[in-house]
Amino acid sequence: MGSGFDSIKTGLEEAIDHARGGKTRPRIYRPEPVDVVALRRRLGMTQEQFAACFGVSVATLRHWERGDRAPQGPALVLLNLIDREPQTVLRALR
């Protein structure tokens, strides 16, 4: 089978082991930092367009771009998805 199957199988085995009180620790996803300015420019969007398209306020986007704040939690996960698969995310949000 393919690597996708192997990955799912491993994840399910870890979940079963964890549910039974085993010692296997689930893998923790740690999203990578995203250069928001570069991402937005790569998509050819203004700050207003990017913010409206992905559901963040323009003020928040500006803070991220200036480096006053860093995206965290679900916002950082979304930015990682947009960075890797922008057309897929745009299609899903239509």
Rosetta silent file (secondary structure, phi, psi, omega in degrees, C-alpha in Angstrom):
SEQUENCE: MGSGFDSIKTGLEEAIDHARGGKTRPRIYRPEPVDVVALRRRLGMTQEQFAACFGVSVATLRHWERGDRAPQGPALVLLNLIDREPQTVLRALR
SCORE:     score description
SCORE:     0.000 S_00000001
   1 L     0.000  168.158 -177.605    0.000    0.000    0.000 S_00000001
   2 L   -78.587  172.263 -178.742    1.015    3.655   -0.324 S_00000001
   3 H   -65.898  -28.336  176.289    2.632    5.871    2.258 S_00000001
   4 H   -61.576  -44.301  177.798   -0.748    7.525    2.933 S_00000001
   5 H   -61.503  -45.741 -178.835   -2.144    4.177    4.056 S_00000001
   6 H   -60.746  -39.879  179.521    0.914    3.515    6.212 S_00000001
   7 H   -65.167  -44.179  178.682    0.575    6.906    7.863 S_00000001
   8 H   -64.596  -43.986  179.735   -3.121    6.369    8.621 S_00000001
   9 H   -59.353  -46.890  179.693   -2.441    2.849    9.906 S_00000001
  10 H   -60.700  -44.120  179.204    0.319    4.103   12.227 S_00000001
  11 H   -61.321  -42.446  178.308   -1.926    6.883   13.520 S_00000001
  12 H   -66.105  -40.609  177.876   -4.764    4.468   14.248 S_00000001
  13 H   -63.128  -40.942  177.420   -2.429    2.049   16.019 S_00000001
  14 H   -64.090  -40.679  179.867   -1.103    4.891   18.170 S_00000001
  15 H   -64.456  -42.295  178.866   -4.655    6.024   18.987 S_00000001
  16 H   -64.222  -45.377  178.917   -5.698    2.506   20.000 S_00000001
  17 H   -60.091  -44.539  179.705   -2.587    2.086   22.155 S_00000001
  18 H   -63.211  -43.606 -179.968   -3.204    5.463   23.802 S_00000001
  19 H   -62.895  -29.468  179.805   -6.890    4.646   24.454 S_00000001
  20 L   -87.517    5.862  178.301   -5.836    1.408   26.153 S_00000001
  21 L    87.144   14.978 -179.097   -3.483    3.290   28.447 S_00000001
  22 L   -69.484  178.194 -175.455   -0.352    2.466   26.493 S_00000001
  23 L   -93.998   -4.728 -179.447    2.821    4.466   26.501 S_00000001
  24 L   -67.400  128.087  177.699    2.655    5.642   22.897 S_00000001
  25 L   -94.537  132.806  175.945    2.471    9.414   22.756 S_00000001
  26 L   -64.675  147.371  176.446    0.458   10.952   19.944 S_00000001
  27 L   -71.059  138.695  179.980    2.486   13.097   17.570 S_00000001
  28 L  -103.974  127.220  178.625    1.997   16.793   18.136 S_00000001
  29 L   -83.095  125.758  176.852    1.717   19.015   15.087 S_00000001
  30 L  -119.558  103.116 -177.383    3.736   22.196   15.418 S_00000001
  31 L   -63.423  145.146  178.631    3.020   24.550   12.532 S_00000001
  32 L   -76.517  151.245  172.639    5.965   26.349   10.986 S_00000001
  33 L   -62.257  149.441 -178.902    6.185   30.152   11.084 S_00000001
  34 L  -123.324  134.250  173.767    4.859   31.766    7.896 S_00000001
  35 L   -79.709   96.631 -172.382    6.145   34.924    6.203 S_00000001
  36 H   -65.090  -40.221  179.007    2.721   36.526    5.860 S_00000001
  37 H   -60.201  -49.505 -179.165    3.916   39.430    3.689 S_00000001
  38 H   -62.506  -40.314  179.566    5.599   37.068    1.207 S_00000001
  39 H   -62.914  -48.961 -178.735    2.565   34.777    1.185 S_00000001
  40 H   -61.661  -43.277  179.500    0.120   37.604    0.532 S_00000001
  41 H   -65.577  -39.499  178.066    2.311   39.049   -2.213 S_00000001
  42 H   -60.431  -33.426  178.590    2.763   35.631   -3.809 S_00000001
  43 L   -81.921   -7.918  178.693   -1.031   35.386   -4.017 S_00000001
  44 L    69.998   34.008 -177.287   -1.170   38.856   -5.570 S_00000001
  45 L  -112.544  149.029  169.853   -3.577   40.196   -2.947 S_00000001
  46 L   -77.033  169.265  176.342   -3.827   43.488   -1.139 S_00000001
  47 H   -59.204  -41.879 -178.537   -4.047   43.429    2.654 S_00000001
  48 H   -64.161  -42.341  179.629   -7.784   44.082    2.399 S_00000001
  49 H   -65.601  -45.838 -179.240   -8.321   41.239   -0.088 S_00000001
  50 H   -61.389  -47.223 -178.967   -6.245   38.754    1.911 S_00000001
  51 H   -61.142  -45.405 -179.035   -7.979   39.640    5.177 S_00000001
  52 H   -66.523  -40.121 -176.980  -11.456   39.387    3.671 S_00000001
  53 H   -65.950  -39.207 -173.129  -10.693   36.152    1.845 S_00000001
  54 H  -108.460    8.499  170.210   -9.295   34.311    4.855 S_00000001
  55 L    75.440   33.593  172.977  -11.402   35.788    7.651 S_00000001
  56 L  -119.598  157.728  178.340   -8.921   37.903    9.586 S_00000001
  57 L   -77.085  152.497  177.526   -9.141   41.574   10.332 S_00000001
  58 H   -61.397  -37.852  179.561   -6.951   43.963    8.375 S_00000001
  59 H   -61.372  -44.248  178.209   -5.568   45.243   11.691 S_00000001
  60 H   -62.694  -44.872  178.742   -4.493   41.735   12.716 S_00000001
  61 H   -59.013  -42.766  179.611   -2.919   41.138    9.311 S_00000001
  62 H   -63.943  -39.862  176.548   -0.980   44.391    9.600 S_00000001
  63 H   -60.620  -44.067  178.468    0.295   43.411   13.060 S_00000001
  64 H   -61.455  -44.844 -176.029    1.511   40.080   11.654 S_00000001
  65 H   -68.027  -33.869  178.274    3.179   41.765    8.695 S_00000001
  66 H   -78.456  -18.612 -177.542    4.945   44.349   10.861 S_00000001
  67 L    88.702    8.726  176.240    6.073   41.684   13.299 S_00000001
  68 L   -65.362  -36.039  179.033    4.216   43.238   16.251 S_00000001
  69 L  -136.424  159.024  175.892    2.434   39.927   16.739 S_00000001
  70 L  -116.788  138.389  176.734    2.883   36.424   15.411 S_00000001
  71 L   -60.927  142.221 -177.646   -0.019   34.264   14.227 S_00000001
  72 L  -133.842  165.225  172.259   -0.814   31.494   16.695 S_00000001
  73 H    53.361 -135.267 -176.686   -3.056   28.462   17.012 S_00000001
  74 H   -58.667  -32.987  178.786   -5.691   27.940   14.310 S_00000001
  75 H   -63.544  -41.147  179.711   -4.614   31.089   12.441 S_00000001
  76 H   -68.403  -37.751  176.356   -1.081   29.729   12.076 S_00000001
  77 H   -62.161  -46.793  179.093   -2.414   26.358   10.927 S_00000001
  78 H   -59.806  -44.084  179.419   -4.582   28.110    8.312 S_00000001
  79 H   -62.509  -37.086  175.919   -1.621   30.196    7.121 S_00000001
  80 H   -63.946  -41.295  177.405    0.460   27.017    6.745 S_00000001
  81 H   -63.745  -45.254  179.023   -2.314   25.464    4.648 S_00000001
  82 H   -61.537  -41.567 -179.088   -2.588   28.582    2.509 S_00000001
  83 H   -62.192  -40.219 -175.717    1.198   28.637    2.098 S_00000001
  84 H   -85.619  -38.905 -174.295    1.344   25.006    0.945 S_00000001
  85 L  -137.483   64.160 -174.197   -1.921   24.655   -0.994 S_00000001
  86 H   -59.046  -41.661 -177.465   -3.364   28.115   -1.720 S_00000001
  87 H   -67.969  -34.274  177.480   -5.656   27.019   -4.556 S_00000001
  88 H   -65.462  -44.589  178.974   -7.095   24.180   -2.502 S_00000001
  89 H   -64.978  -44.695  178.828   -7.889   26.519    0.392 S_00000001
  90 H   -60.498  -42.341  179.082   -9.370   29.149   -1.921 S_00000001
  91 H   -63.959  -40.762 -179.453  -11.511   26.509   -3.607 S_00000001
  92 H   -67.545  -29.768 -177.516  -12.698   25.178   -0.232 S_00000001
  93 H   -85.977   -7.894  179.965  -13.659   28.663    0.954 S_00000001
  94 L   -69.943    0.000    0.000  -15.777   29.491   -2.109 S_00000001
